Amino acid sequence: MLYSIFAYDVANSLPMRKTARPAHIERLQALADQNRLILAGPNPAIDSADPGEAGFTGSLIVAEFESLEAAQVWANADPYLAAGVYEKVDVKPFKQVFPQAV
């Protein structure tokens, strides 16, 4: 089943994001390599694809996991959480309607 992972950044998270990003991306790439990643990306703090020093307010990941518990365990092991980037992470079941999954 699919799960959405909504992560909310602490204030002024950009320096911590930059430090932890390689490990964070490595985990996302592993999901992608297993064809389990639907989408992933950050929420810019301003209305711009490249927010510069304004940074980000959080992230969204939609991926396939065996269960809600497995998705939560995966989310709790995120390098951004360990580095203090995220103040809160919500994991919820997700039903994809559009585009229709093949």
KEKE-3310 file (N, C-alpha, C; in steps of 0.2 Angstrom, whole numbers, plus 5000, padded with zeros to 4 digits):
npx = (5004:5002:5009:5009:5021:5022:5033:5038:5048:5060:5062:5073:5081:5089:5104:5106:5099:5107:5118:5114:5108:5114:5114:5100:5095:5101:5093:5081:5084:5086:5073:5067:5075:5070:5058:5047:5045:5035:5034:5044:5049:5054:5045:5046:5050:5046:5037:5044:5054:5067:5071:5082:5091:5080:5075:5067:5051:5047:5044:5037:5034:5029:5026:5028:5025:5025:5016:5008:5015:5028:5031:5031:5042:5052:5051:5055:5068:5074:5088:5086:5078:5085:5096:5089:5082:5068:5054:5042:5034:5022:5014:5003:4991:4989:4979:4981:4973:4974:4988:4981:4987:4997)
npy = (4994:5012:5026:5042:5053:5066:5079:5091:5105:5112:5129:5139:5128:5125:5125:5113:5104:5104:5098:5085:5080:5072:5058:5057:5058:5047:5036:5039:5036:5022:5018:5022:5014:5002:5003:5008:5021:5035:5049:5063:5077:5093:5107:5123:5138:5150:5156:5149:5139:5138:5142:5148:5155:5156:5144:5129:5122:5110:5093:5081:5064:5051:5034:5016:5004:4989:4990:5002:5003:4999:5009:5020:5016:5017:5031:5036:5033:5043:5053:5066:5068:5063:5073:5084:5092:5090:5093:5087:5073:5066:5051:5043:5032:5031:5034:5032:5041:5049:5052:5037:5022:5011)
npz = (5000:4998:5006:5013:5018:5028:5033:5044:5045:5057:5062:5053:5046:5035:5035:5042:5034:5023:5027:5031:5019:5008:5014:5016:5003:4998:5004:4999:4985:4986:4988:4976:4967:4970:4965:4973:4976:4974:4973:4979:4988:4994:5003:4997:5007:5002:4987:4976:4965:4968:4983:4989:5002:5010:5012:5017:5022:5025:5020:5007:5005:4995:4995:4993:5005:5016:5027:5038:5050:5045:5036:5045:5053:5044:5041:5053:5054:5046:5040:5041:5051:5062:5061:5066:5058:5055:5064:5066:5060:5050:5046:5035:5028:5010:4996:4979:4966:4955:4944:4936:4943:4935)
capx = (5000:5005:5009:5011:5025:5023:5038:5038:5055:5061:5064:5080:5083:5093:5111:5105:5097:5113:5123:5111:5105:5117:5111:5093:5094:5103:5088:5076:5086:5085:5066:5066:5078:5065:5051:5043:5044:5030:5036:5047:5052:5053:5041:5050:5047:5043:5034:5049:5057:5074:5070:5089:5092:5073:5075:5061:5046:5045:5044:5032:5036:5024:5030:5025:5027:5021:5011:5008:5021:5034:5032:5033:5049:5056:5051:5058:5075:5077:5093:5084:5075:5091:5100:5086:5079:5061:5051:5036:5033:5015:5013:4996:4989:4987:4976:4982:4967:4976:4986:4979:4992:4997)
capy = (5000:5018:5030:5048:5055:5073:5081:5098:5107:5117:5135:5139:5121:5125:5122:5106:5100:5104:5093:5078:5079:5066:5052:5058:5056:5040:5032:5040:5033:5015:5016:5022:5008:4996:5005:5009:5028:5038:5056:5065:5083:5098:5112:5129:5142:5155:5154:5149:5132:5139:5147:5151:5156:5156:5137:5124:5121:5103:5088:5076:5058:5046:5028:5010:5000:4984:4992:5008:5002:4999:5016:5024:5014:5020:5038:5038:5032:5047:5057:5073:5068:5063:5079:5089:5096:5089:5094:5083:5068:5062:5045:5041:5028:5036:5031:5036:5041:5052:5048:5030:5018:5005)
capz = (5000:4998:5012:5013:5024:5029:5038:5045:5047:5062:5060:5050:5045:5029:5036:5044:5028:5018:5030:5031:5012:5005:5017:5015:4996:4997:5006:4994:4979:4987:4987:4969:4964:4972:4962:4978:4977:4969:4973:4985:4987:4999:5002:4998:5011:4998:4981:4971:4965:4971:4988:4991:5009:5013:5014:5016:5028:5026:5014:5006:5002:4994:4994:4995:5011:5018:5032:5041:5054:5041:5034:5051:5055:5039:5042:5060:5053:5041:5042:5042:5058:5066:5061:5069:5052:5056:5071:5067:5054:5050:5041:5034:5022:5004:4990:4973:4962:4948:4938:4938:4944:4930)
cpx = (5004:5004:5012:5015:5026:5028:5038:5045:5054:5062:5072:5084:5088:5100:5111:5103:5103:5117:5120:5108:5108:5114:5103:5091:5096:5097:5082:5077:5085:5078:5065:5069:5074:5058:5046:5041:5040:5032:5039:5050:5050:5048:5045:5046:5044:5041:5039:5052:5064:5073:5077:5089:5086:5072:5068:5057:5045:5046:5038:5035:5030:5027:5026:5029:5023:5015:5013:5014:5027:5036:5034:5040:5054:5057:5055:5066:5078:5082:5091:5081:5081:5095:5096:5082:5071:5059:5045:5036:5026:5016:5006:4996:4987:4984:4977:4976:4970:4984:4985:4986:4992:4997)
cpy = (5006:5022:5037:5050:5063:5075:5088:5100:5112:5123:5135:5132:5120:5122:5115:5101:5099:5098:5086:5076:5073:5059:5052:5055:5049:5035:5033:5036:5025:5013:5017:5016:5002:4997:5006:5017:5031:5045:5058:5072:5088:5103:5119:5134:5148:5152:5154:5142:5132:5144:5150:5150:5155:5148:5134:5124:5114:5099:5083:5070:5054:5039:5022:5006:4994:4985:4999:5008:5002:5006:5021:5022:5017:5028:5040:5037:5038:5052:5064:5074:5068:5069:5085:5094:5096:5090:5089:5079:5065:5057:5043:5036:5033:5032:5035:5035:5043:5053:5041:5026:5012:4999)
cpz = (5000:5004:5011:5019:5024:5034:5038:5048:5053:5059:5058:5049:5039:5031:5038:5038:5024:5021:5029:5024:5009:5008:5016:5008:4995:4999:5001:4987:4980:4986:4980:4965:4965:4969:4967:4979:4972:4968:4979:4983:4993:4997:5003:5003:5008:4991:4976:4971:4968:4977:4991:4999:5013:5016:5013:5023:5029:5020:5013:5003:5001:4992:4996:5001:5012:5023:5034:5046:5051:5039:5040:5053:5050:5040:5048:5059:5048:5044:5044:5049:5063:5067:5064:5064:5053:5063:5072:5060:5055:5045:5041:5028:5016:4999:4984:4968:4955:4949:4940:4938:4938:4933)
residu = (MET:LEU:TYR:SER:ILE:PHE:ALA:TYR:ASP:VAL:ALA:ASN:SER:LEU:PRO:MET:ARG:LYS:THR:ALA:ARG:PRO:ALA:HIS:ILE:GLU:ARG:LEU:GLN:ALA:LEU:ALA:ASP:GLN:ASN:ARG:LEU:ILE:LEU:ALA:GLY:PRO:ASN:PRO:ALA:ILE:ASP:SER:ALA:ASP:PRO:GLY:GLU:ALA:GLY:PHE:THR:GLY:SER:LEU:ILE:VAL:ALA:GLU:PHE:GLU:SER:LEU:GLU:ALA:ALA:GLN:VAL:TRP:ALA:ASN:ALA:ASP:PRO:TYR:LEU:ALA:ALA:GLY:VAL:TYR:GLU:LYS:VAL:ASP:VAL:LYS:PRO:PHE:LYS:GLN:VAL:PHE:PRO:GLN:ALA:VAL)
# end
